[in-house]
């Protein structure tokens, strides 16, 4: 029966796939627990035109609907996508590069709906720069699916905005925020305390915590003043008042 399911998947016959799975065909027959039938269904995303050598546009969801329908059918019956190796990842990526971005989103929706693979495996599929570029117009759906790529910002290497560095002396502002409450200090700069606190955060100036000044006025112990961290690439030396 496994051979029959494999043949049905090669032909992308959703009706035959549905019948064979209902009468007991095993959707996950690979040694790694994945589905060879699903692998063959995904292979159909490489096609969609009777004249593939002459086409210049990307394949639409309509053109690869037969492949998507067969993927939907086999995953609805428990098939798991577990590529054999990195080459299998690359093969699927190449197929998706040849399709409109909406095809990739539809495939991701199917995988997510039927739990066809772990989230980390989908992220690995989408991690390549070319794939990110290919799906640049699909931010909404990637976010909805929990697959939007987030660039990690290294706060230790981040340089504050140049206009703030030119307007405020970091060292001077650092000394002031630890010598008087923000609401009083903000009046000296002609801004609100909320705005000045935001400026300090952008300039990477550590601030006294909530209740610091109340404790100090009551003679209670307060937390130790955090040191002013240096800016990367000599930022403090370039922007001084």
Secondary structure, DSSP 8 states (H G I E B T S, - for coil): -HHHHHHHHHTT-HHHHHHHHHTT--S--STTS--HHHHHHHHGGG---TTTTT--S-B-TTTTHHHHHHHHHHHHTT-----SSHHHHHHHHHHHHTB-HHHHHHHHHHHHHTT-S-HHHHHHHH-SHHHHHHTGGGHHHHHHTT--------TTT----HHHHHHS-HHHHHHHHTTS-HHHHHHHHTS-HHHHHHHHHHTT-----TTHHHHHHTT------------GGGHHHHS--
